[in-house]
Amino acid sequence: MTRNRRHYETILHSRFFIKSEKRTKDSFITKASIHSRRVTGRISTRNTRTQSEKLVARIRCCIEDD
């Protein structure tokens, strides 16, 4: 049960992460965008969004494995 609950919390977190990212769009700075800005000198919002999509895909994988 604790393992399932941990998965569920992760899903909720990722859902909120994507929602907040869409709501504030360019002004929303995540660790990924800060990192990309340090590397390229500008914020890459597309990079951030793909990383959140990857996170969701990985969570789905974990659930299917159970």
NORNORJO-V394063 format. One line per field, one symbol per residue. psi: psi as a letter, one per 30 degrees, with the letter a starting at -180 (. if undefined). burial: + if it has 24 or more other C-alpha atoms within 12 Angstrom, else -. A space follows every 50 residues. Layout:
psi->???
burial->???
//
This chain:
psi->eeeeeeeeeeeeeeeeeeeeeeefcffjjleeeeeeeeefglkjeeeeee eeeeeeeeeeeeeee.
burial->----------+--+--++--+-------++--+---------+++-+++- -+---+--+-------
//
